[in-house]
Amino acid sequence: MTGPDYAVDMMNIKAFTLVSAVERELLMGDRDHISIECVECCGRNLYVGTNDCFIYHFLLEEKAMPTGTATFIATKQLHRHLGFKKPVNELCAASALNRLLVLCDNSITLVNMLNLEPVPSGARIKGATTFAVNENPVNGDPFCVEVCIISVKRRTVQMFLVYEDRVQIVKEVSTTEQPLAVAVDGYFLCLALTTQYIILNYSTGFSQDLFPYCSEEKPPIVKRIGRQEFLLAGPGGLGMFATVAGISQRAPVHWSENVIGAAVCFPYVIALDDEFITVHSMLDQQQKQTLPFKEGHILQDFEGRVIVATSKGVYILVPLPLEKQIQDLLANRRVEEALVLAKGARRNIPKEKFQVMYRRILQQAGFIQFAQLQFLEAKELFRSSQLDVRELISLYPFLLPTSSSFTRSHPPLHEYADLNQLTQGDQEKMAKCKRFLMSYLNEIRSTEVANGYKEDIDTALLKLYAEADHDSLLDLLVTENSCLLTDSAAWLEKHKKYFALGLLYHYNKQDASAVQLWVNIVNGDIQDSTRSDLYEYIVDFLTYCLDQELVWTHADWLLQKSQEVGVQVFTKRPLDEQQQTSFNPDDIISCLKKYPKALVKYLEHLVIDRRLQKEEYHTHLALLYLEEVLRQRAPTGGKDVEATETQAKLRRLLQKSDLYRVHLLKEKIQGAGLPMESAILHGKLGEHEKALHILVHEMGDFSAAEDYCLWSSEGQDAACRQRLFHTLLAMYLRAGPSAHDLTVAAVDLLNHHAREFDATQVLQLLPDTWSVQLLCPFLTGAMRDSIHARRTTQVALGLAKSENLIYMYDKMKLKGSAIWLSEKKLCQLCQNPFGEPVFVRYPNGGLVHTHCAASRHTNPSSPSPGTRT
């Protein structure tokens, strides 16, 4: 390759490669005086205008290179002299017209694109110093080109329509200063005047100042870069962007103070100065590449092809494929720049292809951030790129299930074999990576990202939790999960997580294996300190287990460990299950015979909690209570708190239940020194006097005697309760005045339960020696009850009289009105006429036979004409 020194790339990114298009020898041979003034490229056609008024036409042949770049071979087609002695200043192809617009000697000539002959009509535009074609035309004619010229007339621009063989002026607009450069978009002209840039609407004449600029210091640059947007050379070495609305939607790029030309090849702005070509990103405004290039004076872009020229040769800036640029950035760990460039590439790549490419770039960027332990950034990139999470899991040795068919992406998304290589064996980094994967997998396992990979995700998560002894291991196993049993079981066993292994078995409907494993832990056969209350957990687990055989298998073991806790497997079962026949109480009682404490608890459950009305259970429980009480009262023992509690339970059962075998218990108690229990049993047999005699005379427990009257009469009528209290009072009074304690008890009984007595009968029983003051509370209560009863009766009587009066009034009204009876009147019940003047009249006026009315009262289902007679 010949030409200026352009081979050295001074930046890290290689966005363009500079290749030769037209060598000096091909253009001018040994004629040193010839220099290039302008170039134009349209498709494969390259046109060059020289200082000696020649136009050269070349055909470009592009050859792609394996590196992603290209080379060009230019084949000269012909050259033609325009007949002037002035240089060719500008060239512009109008392919729709097959015309080349040539500016030479202030005149724009139309020549044929193929043979370079001027059009026969000789049509041309005179008096032009420079021109620009409107690439966003407003005319609408496809065989017409809109051209704006800066006229040789001072401060004037003109709009022309150019056809195949003629031109037509459309508009002439004056400016406030002499225009030096112009670009066109629709009705808008972007003009560089002597001291400033402006936007001018040539249709309305409205203009808007952009910013000042001194054209005497350096030539202006005005470049249309897209629809309604321009690139301008601003002060201070800035490339400024401006829209037709006069605003900037992009930040400026910083280029050389001595910039000569500018071009755009999205997403880059390319600038040319005396010594360099610089490449700047429109996305982040950073300079990306610098190419040494001396003696350059032309830089233009033609439909994505960027051409740069010296006075002796033409060169093409060949862009590297964007994907390769992005991969180079990623290879250099320049993630942010790569992502910005990838986003910017969207406009140049078909949507579906872009989405695939961009997703892969995000994934690569995610692994780069991951390798640098930038976990937050990596997580966002993984999620937004919808990474197959197995790509990440596969970095961690042994985490993917052995049954997984996953193979890594090709080409690979990263350069690491596994986590050991990535962290270079650094245990702290490895631990951080594992904590990140735990967090990430936990976040995505219930999202769409996990679809299709749930088994791999949950199995990997279980392995991480087990290895790290993480609390979340149990949470994972007791909720819905997709852990693979074979892999997970082996891993849990390896890390001695036997309780968790039991949960895994349970989730996979292998409850027998789960329970046996937990039993082994409790027995000390294997070690796992996960739960200190594992025995209670097993009881609770079996309580809710529907497998009857499994419960029976472990029932003895549970009861041997603790009768009180083990029996809960039967007593705390859900009620809806108990209503089924899965567990027969008789079978359970048979099992519990070896465990007396458990048997008592279970019978209490049946009798007290479930309230089963079965004599056998009530009697059995009462006998067990009695046996315990008798055992505790043996000479070797004593009345401690437990004995008192058991005895209280026995008494409560004897009082509340009516189902046990009273005579059997009475025989068992006889001679055992249990007067209270004996009294209760007498009461159950209706032997209230005997019961009260025991309580009063044998035990001397007056309070218990009063309580007896109350609970014995529960559910009975008031007369029954009154009889009991009168019996107790009579027993107190029979002892005579000498028994002072009984006298006091009698007075207290009357005063505390006044409403339970018939005052008349009581007064007849009381000794004459008792004072009124002694019985004041009783008498007051009796008087109050008597007065209340009398007043209540009076009220009821008054209400009855009022109701009777109302009925009498209604009856008088009915009797006072006349009733017409004729042969046409029919009985409302049988629909037959009346044979005699005897009838029954209802309040609604209906008349019926007397025998029909009597029949209706004896047969309520018969039709009724009214409710009252």
Buried (B, 14 or more C-beta within 10 A) or exposed (E): EEBBEBEEBEBEBBBBBBBBBBBBEBBBEEEEEBBBBBBBBBEEBBBBBBBBBBBBBBEBEBEEEEEBBBBBEBEBBEBBEBEEEBBBBBBBBBEEBEBBBBBBBBBBBBBBBEEBEBBEEEBBBEBBBBBBBBBBBBEEEEEBBBBBBBBEEEBBBBBBBBBBEEBEEBEEBEBEBBBBBBBBBBBBBBBBBBEBBBBBBBBEEEBBEBBEBEBEEBEBBBBBBBEBBBBBBBEEBBBBBBBBEBEBEBEBBBBBEEBBBBBBBBBBBBBBBEBBBBBBBBBBBBBBBBBBBEEBBBBBBBEEBBBBBBBBBBBBBBBBEBBBBBBBBBEEEBBEBBBBBBBBBEEEBEEEEBEEBBBBBBBBBBBBBBBEEBBEBBBBBBBBBEBBBBBBBBBBEEBBBEEBEEEEBEEEBBEBEEBBEBBEEEEEBBEBBBBBBBEBBBEBBEEEBBEEBBBBBBBBBBBBBBBBEBEBBBEBBEEEBBBBEEBBBEBBBEBBBBBBBBBBBBBBEBBBBBBBBBBBBBEEEBEBEBBEEBBBBBBBBBBEBEBEEBBBBBBEBBBEBBBEBBBBBBBEBEEEBBEEEEBEBEEBBEBBEEBEBBBBBBBBBBBBEBEBEEEBBBBBBBBBBBBBBBEBBEEEEEEEEEBEEBBEBBBEBBBEBEBBBBEEBBEBBEEEEBBBBBBBBBBBEEBBBBBBBBBBBEBEBBEBBBEBBEEBBEEEEEEBBBBBBBBBBBBBBEBEEEBEEBBEBBBBBBBEBBBBBEBEEBBEBBEEEBEEEBBEBBBEBBEEBEEEEEEEEEEEEEEEEEEEEEEEEEEEEBEEEEEEBEEEEEBBBBEEEBEEEEBBBBEEEBBBBEEBBEBBEEEEEEEBBBEEE
